Amino acid sequence: MTLIKVSSQSSTASVAGAIAGIVREEGKAEIQMIGAGSINQAMKAMVLARGYLKDDGFDVVFYPEFVDLDFDGRLVTAIKIIVESR
Amino acid sequence: MTLIKVSSQSSTASVAGAIAGIVREEGKAEIQMIGAGSINQAMKAMVLARGYLKDDGFDVVFYPEFVDLDFDGRLVTAIKIIVESR
């Protein structure tokens, strides 16, 4: 499954476009983010992506999970959101 | 439907407990938040709530919407998240 990485600097429209594109192709997408700023951008992108996909007949829902990432021995807890059409 | 309001100061465990309790009772819950700090707390609470509810046989997903709120004439865009068992 294609993973979209979101930062606090990510454009919400670009992330929304990526989510919509991947869901159209693969039926499912994953978004990964670390920190409040990136979660904020991802959340706004999810609202937009849901609108884009609704126009194409997809009703998408989301669920979040914690993911532990290892940056050279430093353990960081990230959020991964799974996007699925229902 | 019962609306849970989340701030950046909200405890994730308390919000998660509220989400789980309302979903168990009503099958559905709504969470409302304004700003990156509160979205961060709400997202972490959803991961926890999903875990609590999984133990009870509920598989919950969410979808976010924008909501315009009027504070004495000042229009603020908030995020509303609908949590549903699927």
Backbone of each chain as nested JSON, in Angstrom:
{
  "chains": [
    {"id": "A", "residues": [
      {"number": 1, "name": "MET", "atoms": {"N": [0.844, -1.186, 0.0], "CA": [0.0, 0.0, 0.0], "C": [0.891, 1.252, 0.0]}},
      {"number": 2, "name": "THR", "atoms": {"N": [0.474, 2.282, -0.749], "CA": [1.286, 3.491, -0.839], "C": [1.136, 4.336, 0.426]}},
      {"number": 3, "name": "LEU", "atoms": {"N": [2.272, 4.758, 0.99], "CA": [2.293, 5.547, 2.221], "C": [2.543, 7.013, 1.884]}},
      {"number": 4, "name": "ILE", "atoms": {"N": [1.669, 7.888, 2.376], "CA": [1.835, 9.328, 2.192], "C": [2.393, 9.894, 3.492]}},
      {"number": 5, "name": "LYS", "atoms": {"N": [3.56, 10.565, 3.414], "CA": [4.128, 11.171, 4.624], "C": [3.761, 12.646, 4.654]}},
      {"number": 6, "name": "VAL", "atoms": {"N": [3.176, 13.086, 5.768], "CA": [2.702, 14.468, 5.899], "C": [3.547, 15.196, 6.932]}},
      {"number": 7, "name": "SER", "atoms": {"N": [4.001, 16.395, 6.588], "CA": [4.704, 17.234, 7.567], "C": [3.865, 18.466, 7.856]}},
      {"number": 8, "name": "SER", "atoms": {"N": [4.301, 19.267, 8.827], "CA": [3.563, 20.483, 9.171], "C": [3.62, 21.498, 8.026]}},
      {"number": 9, "name": "GLN", "atoms": {"N": [4.586, 21.31, 7.097], "CA": [4.732, 22.215, 5.95], "C": [3.959, 21.729, 4.73]}},
      {"number": 10, "name": "SER", "atoms": {"N": [3.384, 20.515, 4.808], "CA": [2.683, 19.966, 3.641], "C": [1.472, 20.808, 3.276]}},
      {"number": 11, "name": "SER", "atoms": {"N": [1.235, 20.954, 1.985], "CA": [0.03, 21.649, 1.521], "C": [-1.153, 20.701, 1.657]}},
      {"number": 12, "name": "THR", "atoms": {"N": [-2.238, 21.192, 2.277], "CA": [-3.401, 20.315, 2.489], "C": [-3.989, 19.857, 1.152]}},
      {"number": 13, "name": "ALA", "atoms": {"N": [-4.0, 20.764, 0.152], "CA": [-4.577, 20.405, -1.149], "C": [-3.75, 19.304, -1.824]}},
      {"number": 14, "name": "SER", "atoms": {"N": [-2.411, 19.387, -1.705], "CA": [-1.552, 18.372, -2.316], "C": [-1.742, 17.021, -1.636]}},
      {"number": 15, "name": "VAL", "atoms": {"N": [-1.796, 17.04, -0.305], "CA": [-1.987, 15.781, 0.429], "C": [-3.357, 15.195, 0.083]}},
      {"number": 16, "name": "ALA", "atoms": {"N": [-4.378, 16.061, 0.026], "CA": [-5.727, 15.6, -0.324], "C": [-5.741, 14.973, -1.712]}},
      {"number": 17, "name": "GLY", "atoms": {"N": [-5.037, 15.61, -2.651], "CA": [-4.959, 15.077, -4.016], "C": [-4.276, 13.721, -4.042]}},
      {"number": 18, "name": "ALA", "atoms": {"N": [-3.213, 13.583, -3.241], "CA": [-2.484, 12.308, -3.177], "C": [-3.373, 11.213, -2.586]}},
      {"number": 19, "name": "ILE", "atoms": {"N": [-4.084, 11.533, -1.491], "CA": [-4.987, 10.553, -0.871], "C": [-6.037, 10.112, -1.897]}},
      {"number": 20, "name": "ALA", "atoms": {"N": [-6.666, 11.09, -2.539], "CA": [-7.744, 10.781, -3.5], "C": [-7.205, 9.925, -4.65]}},
      {"number": 21, "name": "GLY", "atoms": {"N": [-6.03, 10.293, -5.166], "CA": [-5.444, 9.554, -6.293], "C": [-5.161, 8.107, -5.934]}},
      {"number": 22, "name": "ILE", "atoms": {"N": [-4.575, 7.891, -4.761], "CA": [-4.208, 6.53, -4.352], "C": [-5.457, 5.702, -4.057]}},
      {"number": 23, "name": "VAL", "atoms": {"N": [-6.456, 6.314, -3.408], "CA": [-7.694, 5.562, -3.126], "C": [-8.384, 5.181, -4.441]}},
      {"number": 24, "name": "ARG", "atoms": {"N": [-8.39, 6.085, -5.404], "CA": [-8.996, 5.76, -6.709], "C": [-8.293, 4.573, -7.364]}},
      {"number": 25, "name": "GLU", "atoms": {"N": [-6.954, 4.527, -7.274], "CA": [-6.153, 3.471, -7.913], "C": [-6.191, 2.166, -7.123]}},
      {"number": 26, "name": "GLU", "atoms": {"N": [-6.013, 2.283, -5.776], "CA": [-5.754, 1.09, -4.961], "C": [-6.891, 0.783, -3.969]}},
      {"number": 27, "name": "GLY", "atoms": {"N": [-7.853, 1.716, -3.847], "CA": [-8.991, 1.495, -2.957], "C": [-8.683, 1.779, -1.496]}},
      {"number": 28, "name": "LYS", "atoms": {"N": [-7.428, 2.125, -1.212], "CA": [-6.956, 2.243, 0.171], "C": [-5.671, 3.07, 0.176]}},
      {"number": 29, "name": "ALA", "atoms": {"N": [-5.423, 3.838, 1.237], "CA": [-4.163, 4.584, 1.337], "C": [-3.747, 4.665, 2.802]}},
      {"number": 30, "name": "GLU", "atoms": {"N": [-2.469, 4.969, 3.027], "CA": [-1.983, 5.17, 4.396], "C": [-1.283, 6.519, 4.482]}},
      {"number": 31, "name": "ILE", "atoms": {"N": [-1.537, 7.231, 5.577], "CA": [-0.931, 8.542, 5.794], "C": [-0.143, 8.464, 7.092]}},
      {"number": 32, "name": "GLN", "atoms": {"N": [1.082, 8.959, 7.071], "CA": [1.899, 8.901, 8.294], "C": [2.348, 10.299, 8.693]}},
      {"number": 33, "name": "MET", "atoms": {"N": [2.341, 10.587, 9.987], "CA": [2.678, 11.929, 10.451], "C": [3.268, 11.882, 11.862]}},
      {"number": 34, "name": "ILE", "atoms": {"N": [4.081, 12.883, 12.179], "CA": [4.689, 12.997, 13.505], "C": [4.451, 14.415, 14.007]}},
      {"number": 35, "name": "GLY", "atoms": {"N": [3.757, 14.569, 15.13], "CA": [3.609, 15.891, 15.75], "C": [2.316, 16.593, 15.385]}},
      {"number": 36, "name": "ALA", "atoms": {"N": [1.949, 17.547, 16.254], "CA": [0.655, 18.239, 16.159], "C": [0.478, 18.985, 14.838]}},
      {"number": 37, "name": "GLY", "atoms": {"N": [1.544, 19.626, 14.347], "CA": [1.432, 20.414, 13.111], "C": [1.086, 19.549, 11.918]}},
      {"number": 38, "name": "SER", "atoms": {"N": [1.694, 18.371, 11.852], "CA": [1.456, 17.485, 10.709], "C": [0.089, 16.796, 10.833]}},
      {"number": 39, "name": "ILE", "atoms": {"N": [-0.333, 16.516, 12.068], "CA": [-1.655, 15.914, 12.279], "C": [-2.735, 16.91, 11.835]}},
      {"number": 40, "name": "ASN", "atoms": {"N": [-2.516, 18.184, 12.133], "CA": [-3.425, 19.251, 11.725], "C": [-3.561, 19.316, 10.201]}},
      {"number": 41, "name": "GLN", "atoms": {"N": [-2.41, 19.284, 9.503], "CA": [-2.453, 19.337, 8.033], "C": [-3.149, 18.098, 7.473]}},
      {"number": 42, "name": "ALA", "atoms": {"N": [-2.839, 16.926, 8.064], "CA": [-3.429, 15.674, 7.588], "C": [-4.944, 15.685, 7.78]}},
      {"number": 43, "name": "MET", "atoms": {"N": [-5.398, 16.224, 8.916], "CA": [-6.84, 16.235, 9.205], "C": [-7.575, 17.095, 8.177]}},
      {"number": 44, "name": "LYS", "atoms": {"N": [-7.027, 18.281, 7.885], "CA": [-7.671, 19.153, 6.898], "C": [-7.655, 18.487, 5.519]}},
      {"number": 45, "name": "ALA", "atoms": {"N": [-6.528, 17.819, 5.199], "CA": [-6.43, 17.113, 3.914], "C": [-7.479, 16.001, 3.825]}},
      {"number": 46, "name": "MET", "atoms": {"N": [-7.785, 15.361, 4.973], "CA": [-8.77, 14.278, 4.97], "C": [-10.172, 14.801, 4.654]}},
      {"number": 47, "name": "VAL", "atoms": {"N": [-10.49, 15.998, 5.196], "CA": [-11.801, 16.591, 4.883], "C": [-11.895, 16.84, 3.37]}},
      {"number": 48, "name": "LEU", "atoms": {"N": [-10.83, 17.435, 2.798], "CA": [-10.829, 17.743, 1.361], "C": [-10.891, 16.463, 0.525]}},
      {"number": 49, "name": "ALA", "atoms": {"N": [-10.064, 15.473, 0.877], "CA": [-10.002, 14.225, 0.102], "C": [-11.353, 13.521, 0.108]}},
      {"number": 50, "name": "ARG", "atoms": {"N": [-12.013, 13.556, 1.247], "CA": [-13.34, 12.938, 1.352], "C": [-14.325, 13.597, 0.385]}},
      {"number": 51, "name": "GLY", "atoms": {"N": [-14.212, 14.932, 0.256], "CA": [-15.057, 15.663, -0.699], "C": [-14.742, 15.278, -2.14]}},
      {"number": 52, "name": "TYR", "atoms": {"N": [-13.424, 15.228, -2.493], "CA": [-13.024, 14.868, -3.864], "C": [-13.56, 13.473, -4.2]}},
      {"number": 53, "name": "LEU", "atoms": {"N": [-13.401, 12.546, -3.25], "CA": [-13.736, 11.143, -3.521], "C": [-15.25, 10.907, -3.53]}},
      {"number": 54, "name": "LYS", "atoms": {"N": [-15.965, 11.726, -2.762], "CA": [-17.437, 11.611, -2.755], "C": [-17.972, 11.887, -4.161]}},
      {"number": 55, "name": "ASP", "atoms": {"N": [-17.354, 12.86, -4.838], "CA": [-17.761, 13.201, -6.212], "C": [-17.549, 12.018, -7.164]}},
      {"number": 56, "name": "ASP", "atoms": {"N": [-16.629, 11.125, -6.824], "CA": [-16.344, 9.945, -7.662], "C": [-17.081, 8.703, -7.15]}},
      {"number": 57, "name": "GLY", "atoms": {"N": [-17.931, 8.872, -6.15], "CA": [-18.718, 7.737, -5.664], "C": [-18.051, 6.922, -4.564]}},
      {"number": 58, "name": "PHE", "atoms": {"N": [-16.904, 7.427, -4.042], "CA": [-16.246, 6.733, -2.927], "C": [-16.662, 7.374, -1.605]}},
      {"number": 59, "name": "ASP", "atoms": {"N": [-17.066, 6.553, -0.626], "CA": [-17.377, 7.051, 0.715], "C": [-16.236, 6.576, 1.62]}},
      {"number": 60, "name": "VAL", "atoms": {"N": [-15.241, 7.446, 1.858], "CA": [-14.065, 6.996, 2.612], "C": [-14.173, 7.289, 4.097]}},
      {"number": 61, "name": "VAL", "atoms": {"N": [-13.627, 6.371, 4.884], "CA": [-13.518, 6.518, 6.329], "C": [-12.054, 6.295, 6.72]}},
      {"number": 62, "name": "PHE", "atoms": {"N": [-11.731, 6.66, 7.952], "CA": [-10.352, 6.658, 8.42], "C": [-10.252, 5.953, 9.762]}},
      {"number": 63, "name": "TYR", "atoms": {"N": [-9.098, 5.352, 10.042], "CA": [-8.824, 4.972, 11.42], "C": [-7.337, 5.114, 11.709]}},
      {"number": 64, "name": "PRO", "atoms": {"N": [-7.015, 5.604, 12.902], "CA": [-5.621, 5.902, 13.244], "C": [-4.99, 4.806, 14.1]}},
      {"number": 65, "name": "GLU", "atoms": {"N": [-3.688, 4.67, 13.959], "CA": [-2.906, 3.731, 14.787], "C": [-1.616, 4.423, 15.203]}},
      {"number": 66, "name": "PHE", "atoms": {"N": [-1.068, 4.025, 16.344], "CA": [0.276, 4.491, 16.696], "C": [1.296, 3.602, 15.982]}},
      {"number": 67, "name": "VAL", "atoms": {"N": [2.413, 4.196, 15.552], "CA": [3.502, 3.439, 14.93], "C": [4.799, 3.907, 15.572]}},
      {"number": 68, "name": "ASP", "atoms": {"N": [5.635, 2.988, 15.996], "CA": [6.944, 3.366, 16.536], "C": [7.968, 3.369, 15.405]}},
      {"number": 69, "name": "LEU", "atoms": {"N": [8.618, 4.512, 15.217], "CA": [9.632, 4.635, 14.175], "C": [10.99, 4.772, 14.828]}},
      {"number": 70, "name": "ASP", "atoms": {"N": [11.999, 4.194, 14.203], "CA": [13.353, 4.217, 14.746], "C": [14.215, 5.147, 13.895]}},
      {"number": 71, "name": "PHE", "atoms": {"N": [14.6, 6.303, 14.453], "CA": [15.507, 7.216, 13.766], "C": [16.892, 7.062, 14.38]}},
      {"number": 72, "name": "ASP", "atoms": {"N": [17.707, 6.184, 13.796], "CA": [19.069, 5.95, 14.302], "C": [19.083, 5.679, 15.81]}},
      {"number": 73, "name": "GLY", "atoms": {"N": [18.196, 4.805, 16.259], "CA": [18.181, 4.424, 17.668], "C": [17.258, 5.257, 18.537]}},
      {"number": 74, "name": "ARG", "atoms": {"N": [16.797, 6.409, 18.0], "CA": [15.865, 7.251, 18.747], "C": [14.448, 6.822, 18.358]}},
      {"number": 75, "name": "LEU", "atoms": {"N": [13.674, 6.365, 19.358], "CA": [12.333, 5.852, 19.077], "C": [11.319, 6.994, 19.114]}},
      {"number": 76, "name": "VAL", "atoms": {"N": [10.568, 7.153, 18.033], "CA": [9.573, 8.213, 17.938], "C": [8.224, 7.578, 17.641]}},
      {"number": 77, "name": "THR", "atoms": {"N": [7.174, 8.03, 18.361], "CA": [5.839, 7.512, 18.096], "C": [5.135, 8.404, 17.08]}},
      {"number": 78, "name": "ALA", "atoms": {"N": [4.793, 7.82, 15.965], "CA": [4.085, 8.535, 14.91], "C": [2.64, 8.048, 14.871]}},
      {"number": 79, "name": "ILE", "atoms": {"N": [1.828, 8.763, 14.097], "CA": [0.442, 8.342, 13.87], "C": [0.338, 7.874, 12.426]}},
      {"number": 80, "name": "LYS", "atoms": {"N": [-0.273, 6.73, 12.222], "CA": [-0.568, 6.268, 10.862], "C": [-2.077, 6.206, 10.731]}},
      {"number": 81, "name": "ILE", "atoms": {"N": [-2.586, 6.796, 9.658], "CA": [-4.027, 6.764, 9.421], "C": [-4.304, 5.924, 8.181]}},
      {"number": 82, "name": "ILE", "atoms": {"N": [-5.184, 4.978, 8.328], "CA": [-5.57, 4.135, 7.196], "C": [-6.862, 4.695, 6.603]}},
      {"number": 83, "name": "VAL", "atoms": {"N": [-6.84, 4.892, 5.289], "CA": [-7.987, 5.431, 4.557], "C": [-8.581, 4.305, 3.728]}},
      {"number": 84, "name": "GLU", "atoms": {"N": [-9.869, 4.044, 3.921], "CA": [-10.515, 2.962, 3.184], "C": [-11.856, 3.416, 2.648]}},
      {"number": 85, "name": "SER", "atoms": {"N": [-12.232, 2.923, 1.494], "CA": [-13.563, 3.169, 0.945], "C": [-14.505, 2.15, 1.569]}},
      {"number": 86, "name": "ARG", "atoms": {"N": [-15.695, 2.589, 1.967], "CA": [-16.626, 1.608, 2.582], "C": [-17.841, 1.397, 1.691]}}
    ]},
    {"id": "B", "residues": [
      {"number": 1, "name": "MET", "atoms": {"N": [-27.258, 13.306, 18.943], "CA": [-25.991, 12.619, 19.192], "C": [-25.152, 13.45, 20.156]}},
      {"number": 2, "name": "THR", "atoms": {"N": [-24.453, 12.79, 21.071], "CA": [-23.665, 13.522, 22.064], "C": [-22.377, 14.066, 21.438]}},
      {"number": 3, "name": "LEU", "atoms": {"N": [-22.12, 15.352, 21.673], "CA": [-20.946, 16.012, 21.104], "C": [-19.869, 16.143, 22.177]}},
      {"number": 4, "name": "ILE", "atoms": {"N": [-18.652, 15.663, 21.871], "CA": [-17.518, 15.791, 22.787], "C": [-16.653, 16.952, 22.287]}},
      {"number": 5, "name": "LYS", "atoms": {"N": [-16.413, 17.937, 23.154], "CA": [-15.559, 19.061, 22.757], "C": [-14.155, 18.834, 23.295]}},
      {"number": 6, "name": "VAL", "atoms": {"N": [-13.159, 18.889, 22.41], "CA": [-11.775, 18.617, 22.801], "C": [-10.951, 19.893, 22.697]}},
      {"number": 7, "name": "SER", "atoms": {"N": [-10.17, 20.186, 23.735], "CA": [-9.233, 21.322, 23.681], "C": [-7.812, 20.783, 23.706]}},
      {"number": 8, "name": "SER", "atoms": {"N": [-6.849, 21.682, 23.528], "CA": [-5.441, 21.261, 23.543], "C": [-5.02, 20.796, 24.941]}},
      {"number": 9, "name": "GLN", "atoms": {"N": [-5.829, 21.16, 25.959], "CA": [-5.53, 20.769, 27.341], "C": [-6.245, 19.474, 27.746]}},
      {"number": 10, "name": "SER", "atoms": {"N": [-7.109, 18.956, 26.869], "CA": [-7.875, 17.748, 27.211], "C": [-6.944, 16.562, 27.404]}},
      {"number": 11, "name": "SER", "atoms": {"N": [-7.274, 15.728, 28.382], "CA": [-6.518, 14.491, 28.579], "C": [-6.964, 13.48, 27.535]}},
      {"number": 12, "name": "THR", "atoms": {"N": [-5.994, 12.864, 26.856], "CA": [-6.344, 11.914, 25.787], "C": [-7.111, 10.719, 26.36]}},
      {"number": 13, "name": "ALA", "atoms": {"N": [-6.727, 10.267, 27.562], "CA": [-7.399, 9.113, 28.163], "C": [-8.858, 9.44, 28.493]}},
      {"number": 14, "name": "SER", "atoms": {"N": [-9.121, 10.666, 28.995], "CA": [-10.497, 11.062, 29.315], "C": [-11.345, 11.16, 28.056]}},
      {"number": 15, "name": "VAL", "atoms": {"N": [-10.774, 11.777, 27.015], "CA": [-11.518, 11.904, 25.755], "C": [-11.782, 10.513, 25.175]}},
      {"number": 16, "name": "ALA", "atoms": {"N": [-10.773, 9.64, 25.238], "CA": [-10.925, 8.27, 24.723], "C": [-12.027, 7.536, 25.481]}},
      {"number": 17, "name": "GLY", "atoms": {"N": [-12.056, 7.717, 26.807], "CA": [-13.086, 7.091, 27.628], "C": [-14.474, 7.598, 27.262]}},
      {"number": 18, "name": "ALA", "atoms": {"N": [-14.569, 8.916, 27.008], "CA": [-15.855, 9.508, 26.618], "C": [-16.31, 8.966, 25.258]}},
      {"number": 19, "name": "ILE", "atoms": {"N": [-15.392, 8.912, 24.301], "CA": [-15.733, 8.375, 22.968], "C": [-16.232, 6.938, 23.112]}},
      {"number": 20, "name": "ALA", "atoms": {"N": [-15.471, 6.124, 23.83], "CA": [-15.821, 4.703, 23.977], "C": [-17.186, 4.556, 24.646]}},
      {"number": 21, "name": "GLY", "atoms": {"N": [-17.425, 5.335, 25.704], "CA": [-18.686, 5.252, 26.433], "C": [-19.881, 5.599, 25.552]}},
      {"number": 22, "name": "ILE", "atoms": {"N": [-19.742, 6.684, 24.782], "CA": [-20.859, 7.132, 23.935], "C": [-21.095, 6.144, 22.785]}},
      {"number": 23, "name": "VAL", "atoms": {"N": [-20.007, 5.637, 22.191], "CA": [-20.179, 4.666, 21.096], "C": [-20.856, 3.396, 21.616]}},
      {"number": 24, "name": "ARG", "atoms": {"N": [-20.473, 2.956, 22.821], "CA": [-21.117, 1.768, 23.404], "C": [-22.617, 1.986, 23.592]}},
      {"number": 25, "name": "GLU", "atoms": {"N": [-22.984, 3.209, 24.049], "CA": [-24.394, 3.541, 24.328], "C": [-25.187, 3.821, 23.057]}},
      {"number": 26, "name": "GLU", "atoms": {"N": [-24.587, 4.651, 22.165], "CA": [-25.361, 5.21, 21.042], "C": [-24.879, 4.7, 19.678]}},
      {"number": 27, "name": "GLY", "atoms": {"N": [-23.749, 3.969, 19.652], "CA": [-23.242, 3.419, 18.389], "C": [-22.469, 4.422, 17.562]}},
      {"number": 28, "name": "LYS", "atoms": {"N": [-22.411, 5.682, 18.028], "CA": [-21.863, 6.771, 17.234], "C": [-21.509, 7.925, 18.167]}},
      {"number": 29, "name": "ALA", "atoms": {"N": [-20.47, 8.7, 17.854], "CA": [-20.148, 9.874, 18.659], "C": [-19.631, 10.98, 17.757]}},
      {"number": 30, "name": "GLU", "atoms": {"N": [-19.694, 12.222, 18.242], "CA": [-19.138, 13.349, 17.5], "C": [-18.157, 14.091, 18.389]}},
      {"number": 31, "name": "ILE", "atoms": {"N": [-17.014, 14.45, 17.805], "CA": [-15.979, 15.168, 18.538], "C": [-15.741, 16.485, 17.813]}},
      {"number": 32, "name": "GLN", "atoms": {"N": [-15.678, 17.577, 18.559], "CA": [-15.46, 18.874, 17.921], "C": [-14.214, 19.536, 18.477]}},
      {"number": 33, "name": "MET", "atoms": {"N": [-13.425, 20.173, 17.602], "CA": [-12.172, 20.772, 18.053], "C": [-11.787, 21.944, 17.168]}},
      {"number": 34, "name": "ILE", "atoms": {"N": [-11.01, 22.865, 17.744], "CA": [-10.533, 24.044, 17.023], "C": [-9.03, 24.14, 17.232]}},
      {"number": 35, "name": "GLY", "atoms": {"N": [-8.248, 24.107, 16.161], "CA": [-6.808, 24.326, 16.254], "C": [-5.992, 23.06, 16.348]}},
      {"number": 36, "name": "ALA", "atoms": {"N": [-4.695, 23.201, 16.009], "CA": [-3.785, 22.069, 15.88], "C": [-3.61, 21.285, 17.181]}},
      {"number": 37, "name": "GLY", "atoms": {"N": [-3.542, 22.004, 18.318], "CA": [-3.321, 21.329, 19.597], "C": [-4.47, 20.406, 19.96]}},
      {"number": 38, "name": "SER", "atoms": {"N": [-5.684, 20.841, 19.694], "CA": [-6.849, 20.028, 20.04], "C": [-7.026, 18.871, 19.048]}},
      {"number": 39, "name": "ILE", "atoms": {"N": [-6.649, 19.111, 17.796], "CA": [-6.73, 18.033, 16.787], "C": [-5.75, 16.922, 17.166]}},
      {"number": 40, "name": "ASN", "atoms": {"N": [-4.577, 17.32, 17.638], "CA": [-3.557, 16.366, 18.103], "C": [-4.09, 15.507, 19.249]}},
      {"number": 41, "name": "GLN", "atoms": {"N": [-4.717, 16.146, 20.239], "CA": [-5.267, 15.403, 21.382], "C": [-6.395, 14.467, 20.931]}},
      {"number": 42, "name": "ALA", "atoms": {"N": [-7.254, 14.966, 20.035], "CA": [-8.386, 14.162, 19.555], "C": [-7.887, 12.931, 18.795]}},
      {"number": 43, "name": "MET", "atoms": {"N": [-6.84, 13.111, 17.984], "CA": [-6.328, 11.988, 17.178], "C": [-5.763, 10.9, 18.091]}},
      {"number": 44, "name": "LYS", "atoms": {"N": [-4.986, 11.303, 19.108], "CA": [-4.429, 10.314, 20.034], "C": [-5.558, 9.621, 20.806]}},
      {"number": 45, "name": "ALA", "atoms": {"N": [-6.583, 10.395, 21.183], "CA": [-7.73, 9.816, 21.898], "C": [-8.441, 8.777, 21.028]}},
      {"number": 46, "name": "MET", "atoms": {"N": [-8.496, 9.032, 19.722], "CA": [-9.177, 8.075, 18.836], "C": [-8.424, 6.758, 18.741]}},
      {"number": 47, "name": "VAL", "atoms": {"N": [-7.076, 6.831, 18.742], "CA": [-6.297, 5.577, 18.736], "C": [-6.631, 4.769, 19.991]}},
      {"number": 48, "name": "LEU", "atoms": {"N": [-6.649, 5.45, 21.144], "CA": [-6.952, 4.77, 22.411], "C": [-8.382, 4.231, 22.415]}},
      {"number": 49, "name": "ALA", "atoms": {"N": [-9.339, 5.061, 22.004], "CA": [-10.754, 4.659, 22.012], "C": [-10.966, 3.447, 21.115]}},
      {"number": 50, "name": "ARG", "atoms": {"N": [-10.274, 3.447, 19.975], "CA": [-10.389, 2.312, 19.043], "C": [-9.93, 1.015, 19.715]}},
      {"number": 51, "name": "GLY", "atoms": {"N": [-8.883, 1.134, 20.519], "CA": [-8.393, -0.03, 21.26], "C": [-9.396, -0.502, 22.309]}},
      {"number": 52, "name": "TYR", "atoms": {"N": [-9.931, 0.47, 23.103], "CA": [-10.919, 0.119, 24.133], "C": [-12.112, -0.597, 23.485]}},
      {"number": 53, "name": "LEU", "atoms": {"N": [-12.593, -0.022, 22.377], "CA": [-13.829, -0.525, 21.753], "C": [-13.602, -1.848, 21.024]}},
      {"number": 54, "name": "LYS", "atoms": {"N": [-12.374, -2.049, 20.541], "CA": [-12.056, -3.322, 19.873], "C": [-12.257, -4.477, 20.861]}},
      {"number": 55, "name": "ASP", "atoms": {"N": [-11.879, -4.231, 22.127], "CA": [-12.036, -5.256, 23.176], "C": [-13.518, -5.605, 23.401]}},
      {"number": 56, "name": "ASP", "atoms": {"N": [-14.409, -4.66, 23.064], "CA": [-15.854, -4.887, 23.228], "C": [-16.518, -5.331, 21.928]}},
      {"number": 57, "name": "GLY", "atoms": {"N": [-15.701, -5.571, 20.897], "CA": [-16.253, -6.064, 19.63], "C": [-16.694, -4.973, 18.662]}},
      {"number": 58, "name": "PHE", "atoms": {"N": [-16.361, -3.692, 18.978], "CA": [-16.68, -2.595, 18.047], "C": [-15.453, -2.278, 17.186]}},
      {"number": 59, "name": "ASP", "atoms": {"N": [-15.657, -2.171, 15.875], "CA": [-14.582, -1.754, 14.968], "C": [-14.932, -0.335, 14.506]}},
      {"number": 60, "name": "VAL", "atoms": {"N": [-14.354, 0.682, 15.172], "CA": [-14.756, 2.057, 14.849], "C": [-13.852, 2.715, 13.814]}},
      {"number": 61, "name": "VAL", "atoms": {"N": [-14.482, 3.514, 12.972], "CA": [-13.792, 4.339, 11.981], "C": [-14.294, 5.767, 12.166]}},
      {"number": 62, "name": "PHE", "atoms": {"N": [-13.609, 6.717, 11.543], "CA": [-14.064, 8.1, 11.68], "C": [-14.004, 8.818, 10.347]}},
      {"number": 63, "name": "TYR", "atoms": {"N": [-14.713, 9.936, 10.256], "CA": [-14.496, 10.867, 9.145], "C": [-14.669, 12.296, 9.634]}},
      {"number": 64, "name": "PRO", "atoms": {"N": [-13.812, 13.195, 9.144], "CA": [-13.842, 14.581, 9.6], "C": [-14.609, 15.488, 8.638]}},
      {"number": 65, "name": "GLU", "atoms": {"N": [-15.184, 16.54, 9.186], "CA": [-15.88, 17.572, 8.405], "C": [-15.479, 18.942, 8.943]}},
      {"number": 66, "name": "PHE", "atoms": {"N": [-15.536, 19.966, 8.089], "CA": [-15.382, 21.332, 8.586], "C": [-16.733, 21.809, 9.11]}},
      {"number": 67, "name": "VAL", "atoms": {"N": [-16.704, 22.607, 10.179], "CA": [-17.924, 23.22, 10.723], "C": [-17.628, 24.684, 10.991]}},
      {"number": 68, "name": "ASP", "atoms": {"N": [-18.481, 25.568, 10.542], "CA": [-18.313, 26.992, 10.839], "C": [-19.047, 27.321, 12.118]}},
      {"number": 69, "name": "LEU", "atoms": {"N": [-18.311, 27.862, 13.096], "CA": [-18.912, 28.239, 14.371], "C": [-18.917, 29.763, 14.485]}},
      {"number": 70, "name": "ASP", "atoms": {"N": [-19.947, 30.289, 15.081], "CA": [-20.099, 31.732, 15.225], "C": [-19.882, 32.117, 16.692]}},
      {"number": 71, "name": "PHE", "atoms": {"N": [-18.766, 32.791, 16.978], "CA": [-18.522, 33.29, 18.337], "C": [-18.803, 34.786, 18.343]}},
      {"number": 72, "name": "ASP", "atoms": {"N": [-20.034, 35.158, 18.704], "CA": [-20.423, 36.57, 18.737], "C": [-20.051, 37.304, 17.452]}},
      {"number": 73, "name": "GLY", "atoms": {"N": [-20.377, 36.701, 16.322], "CA": [-20.143, 37.362, 15.043], "C": [-18.793, 37.026, 14.409]}},
      {"number": 74, "name": "ARG", "atoms": {"N": [-17.868, 36.412, 15.181], "CA": [-16.563, 36.028, 14.638], "C": [-16.705, 34.579, 14.16]}},
      {"number": 75, "name": "LEU", "atoms": {"N": [-16.459, 34.373, 12.857], "CA": [-16.649, 33.045, 12.285], "C": [-15.35, 32.245, 12.406]}},
      {"number": 76, "name": "VAL", "atoms": {"N": [-15.437, 31.076, 13.014], "CA": [-14.265, 30.229, 13.205], "C": [-14.547, 28.862, 12.569]}},
      {"number": 77, "name": "THR", "atoms": {"N": [-13.575, 28.342, 11.821], "CA": [-13.759, 27.022, 11.23], "C": [-13.205, 25.961, 12.177]}},
      {"number": 78, "name": "ALA", "atoms": {"N": [-14.068, 25.085, 12.605], "CA": [-13.673, 23.99, 13.501], "C": [-13.694, 22.686, 12.709]}},
      {"number": 79, "name": "ILE", "atoms": {"N": [-13.181, 21.632, 13.335], "CA": [-13.245, 20.297, 12.733], "C": [-14.213, 19.481, 13.596]}},
      {"number": 80, "name": "LYS", "atoms": {"N": [-15.122, 18.786, 12.926], "CA": [-15.996, 17.853, 13.624], "C": [-15.658, 16.462, 13.094]}},
      {"number": 81, "name": "ILE", "atoms": {"N": [-15.444, 15.543, 14.015], "CA": [-15.147, 14.165, 13.627], "C": [-16.294, 13.27, 14.033]}},
      {"number": 82, "name": "ILE", "atoms": {"N": [-16.793, 12.525, 13.09], "CA": [-17.853, 11.558, 13.38], "C": [-17.212, 10.177, 13.539]}},
      {"number": 83, "name": "VAL", "atoms": {"N": [-17.466, 9.555, 14.681], "CA": [-16.926, 8.23, 14.981], "C": [-18.081, 7.238, 14.895]}},
      {"number": 84, "name": "GLU", "atoms": {"N": [-17.908, 6.211, 14.082], "CA": [-18.976, 5.224, 13.888], "C": [-18.428, 3.822, 13.98]}},
      {"number": 85, "name": "SER", "atoms": {"N": [-19.237, 2.925, 14.458], "CA": [-18.883, 1.515, 14.451], "C": [-19.265, 0.965, 13.076]}},
      {"number": 86, "name": "ARG", "atoms": {"N": [-18.403, 0.159, 12.467], "CA": [-18.756, -0.372, 11.133], "C": [-19.0, -1.867, 11.177]}}
    ]}
  ]
}
